[in-house]
């Protein structure tokens, strides 16, 4: 499986990195991102190229989700997120995982079932919720069974008042990825 993911990443990395970074053939930016001057999430223009990889391969190719991909492998969720979907994934970057308290990631990686619940708390199954729809919501039900509170203010989207969407609408063949700056921890029961 690791070899398959690496081969797929090598084959598509150029095209996906170009698309994920917002490039287009005319040199303009076509993806959602947070403006450096206003701090607000920018709405994407219409996509110019269709997605060519699933959620997992898109994350691998982007290069900023190595911890997330490692966690997906440890929790046994790679095949799930390579499935038909559609899925909406609020994807924490490597920097978001680095913000966890010391030892937290190691504890999660050592407990695959708990890790699985944390990761599923970042997934909305059965629908690809685009940025235009996210800003109209007050909550979404996650694949972990727990809701996420969605707050949209002045073009910025925050989840559970702790994590901000920094880039939206990264297209995948089986859904959409929204990049977030903080790992979401589900409520304890």
C-alpha positions as CSV (number, residue, x, y, z in Angstrom):
1,X,0.0,0.0,0.0
2,X,2.8,2.4,0.9
3,X,4.4,1.8,-2.5
4,X,1.1,2.4,-4.3
5,X,0.6,5.7,-2.5
6,X,4.2,6.8,-3.3
7,X,3.9,5.9,-7.0
8,X,0.6,7.7,-7.3
9,X,2.1,10.7,-5.6
10,X,5.1,10.8,-7.9
11,X,2.8,10.5,-11.0
12,X,0.4,13.3,-9.9
13,X,2.5,15.5,-7.7
14,X,3.2,18.1,-10.4
15,X,-0.3,18.5,-11.5
16,X,-1.8,18.4,-8.0
17,X,0.8,20.7,-6.5
18,X,0.1,23.2,-9.2
19,X,-3.7,22.9,-8.6
20,X,-3.4,22.9,-4.8
21,X,-1.2,26.0,-4.8
22,X,-3.8,27.8,-6.9
23,X,-2.0,28.0,-10.2
24,X,-3.7,28.3,-13.5
25,X,-2.5,28.5,-17.0
26,X,-2.9,32.2,-17.0
27,X,-0.8,32.6,-13.9
28,X,-3.7,33.7,-11.7
29,X,-4.7,32.1,-8.4
30,X,-7.9,30.0,-8.6
31,X,-8.1,28.4,-5.1
32,X,-9.4,29.6,-1.8
33,X,-6.9,30.8,0.6
34,X,-6.6,33.2,3.5
35,X,-5.5,36.6,2.5
36,X,-2.2,37.7,4.1
37,X,-3.5,41.3,4.4
38,X,-7.1,40.7,5.7
39,X,-6.8,37.3,7.4
40,X,-10.1,36.3,5.7
41,X,-10.7,33.1,3.7
42,X,-10.9,34.0,0.0
43,X,-13.6,32.4,-2.1
44,X,-12.3,30.3,-5.0
45,X,-13.0,31.2,-8.6
46,X,-14.4,28.4,-10.7
47,X,-12.1,25.4,-10.9
48,X,-10.2,25.3,-14.2
49,X,-9.2,21.6,-14.0
50,X,-11.0,18.6,-12.7
51,X,-9.6,16.7,-9.7
52,X,-7.4,13.8,-10.7
53,X,-6.8,12.0,-7.4
54,X,-8.6,10.9,-4.3
55,X,-8.4,12.6,-0.9
56,X,-5.4,10.6,0.3
57,X,-3.3,11.0,-2.8
58,X,-4.2,14.7,-3.0
59,X,-3.0,15.1,0.6
60,X,0.2,13.2,-0.1
61,X,0.9,15.3,-3.2
62,X,0.4,18.6,-1.4
63,X,3.3,17.8,0.9
64,X,2.0,19.7,3.9
65,X,0.0,16.8,5.3
66,X,2.7,14.1,6.1
67,X,1.6,13.8,9.7
68,X,-2.1,13.5,8.7
69,X,-1.2,10.8,6.2
70,X,0.9,8.9,8.8
71,X,-2.0,9.2,11.2
72,X,-4.5,7.9,8.6
73,X,-2.2,4.9,8.0
74,X,-1.9,4.2,11.8
75,X,-5.7,4.4,12.2
76,X,-6.5,2.2,9.2
77,X,-8.4,4.9,7.4
78,X,-6.5,5.2,4.1
79,X,-8.7,2.8,2.3
80,X,-11.8,4.5,3.6
81,X,-10.7,7.9,2.4
82,X,-9.7,6.4,-1.0
83,X,-13.3,5.1,-1.3
84,X,-16.1,6.5,-3.3
85,X,-17.2,9.2,-0.9
86,X,-18.0,11.9,-1.3
87,X,-16.1,13.2,1.8
88,X,-15.4,16.6,3.2
89,X,-12.1,16.6,5.1
90,X,-11.0,19.4,7.3
91,X,-7.3,18.6,7.0
92,X,-4.8,19.8,9.7
93,X,-1.4,20.7,8.3
94,X,1.9,19.4,9.8
95,X,2.1,22.8,11.6
96,X,-1.3,22.2,13.2
97,X,-0.2,18.8,14.5
98,X,3.0,20.4,15.8
99,X,0.7,22.7,18.0
100,X,-0.6,19.8,20.0
101,X,0.7,19.5,23.5
102,X,4.0,17.5,23.8
103,X,3.4,13.8,23.7
104,X,-0.2,14.0,22.4
105,X,0.5,12.8,18.9
106,X,2.6,9.9,20.2
107,X,-0.2,8.9,22.5
108,X,-2.7,9.0,19.7
109,X,-0.5,7.0,17.3
110,X,-0.1,4.4,20.1
111,X,-3.9,4.1,20.5
112,X,-5.3,3.5,16.9
113,X,-9.0,3.5,18.1
114,X,-8.7,6.9,19.8
115,X,-6.7,8.2,16.8
116,X,-9.4,6.9,14.5
117,X,-12.1,8.9,16.4
118,X,-10.0,12.1,16.3
119,X,-9.5,11.7,12.6
120,X,-13.1,10.9,11.9
121,X,-14.0,14.1,13.7
122,X,-12.3,15.9,10.8
123,X,-14.5,14.2,8.2
124,X,-18.0,14.8,6.9
125,X,-19.1,11.6,5.1
126,X,-21.7,11.5,2.3
127,X,-21.2,15.0,1.0
128,X,-18.6,17.3,-0.5
129,X,-19.3,20.6,1.4
130,X,-17.8,23.5,-0.7
131,X,-16.7,26.8,0.9
132,X,-19.8,28.6,-0.5
133,X,-21.9,26.1,1.6
134,X,-19.7,26.0,4.7
135,X,-20.2,29.7,5.3
136,X,-24.0,29.2,5.4
137,X,-23.8,26.4,8.1
138,X,-23.8,26.6,11.9
139,X,-22.7,23.0,12.4
140,X,-21.9,19.8,10.5
141,X,-22.1,16.2,11.7
142,X,-18.8,14.4,11.5
143,X,-18.1,10.8,10.7
144,X,-17.2,10.4,14.4
145,X,-20.9,11.1,15.1
146,X,-20.2,14.4,16.9
147,X,-21.0,17.8,15.4
148,X,-18.6,20.6,14.6
149,X,-19.6,24.1,15.3
150,X,-19.1,26.3,12.2
151,X,-18.8,30.1,12.6
152,X,-18.5,32.3,9.5
153,X,-17.6,35.9,10.1
154,X,-16.4,38.4,7.6
155,X,-15.2,35.7,5.2
156,X,-13.4,33.7,7.8
157,X,-14.6,30.2,8.9
158,X,-13.8,28.8,12.3
159,X,-14.6,25.3,13.6
160,X,-15.4,24.9,17.3
161,X,-14.0,28.4,17.9
162,X,-10.5,26.9,17.8
163,X,-9.5,26.0,14.2
164,X,-9.6,28.3,11.2
165,X,-10.0,27.2,7.6
166,X,-6.9,28.7,5.9
167,X,-7.5,27.2,2.4
168,X,-10.8,25.9,1.0
169,X,-12.1,23.8,-1.9
170,X,-9.1,21.6,-2.7
171,X,-10.8,19.2,-5.1
172,X,-10.4,15.5,-5.0
173,X,-12.1,12.8,-7.1
174,X,-14.1,11.7,-4.1
175,X,-14.7,14.9,-2.2
176,X,-13.1,18.2,-1.1
177,X,-10.4,19.2,1.4
178,X,-10.4,22.3,3.5
179,X,-7.1,23.1,5.2
180,X,-7.3,24.0,8.9
181,X,-4.7,25.4,11.3
182,X,-5.5,23.4,14.4
183,X,-6.2,19.7,15.1
184,X,-9.8,19.3,16.3
185,X,-10.3,17.1,19.3
186,X,-13.7,15.5,19.8
187,X,-15.6,16.0,23.0
188,X,-15.1,13.3,25.6
189,X,-18.1,11.2,26.5
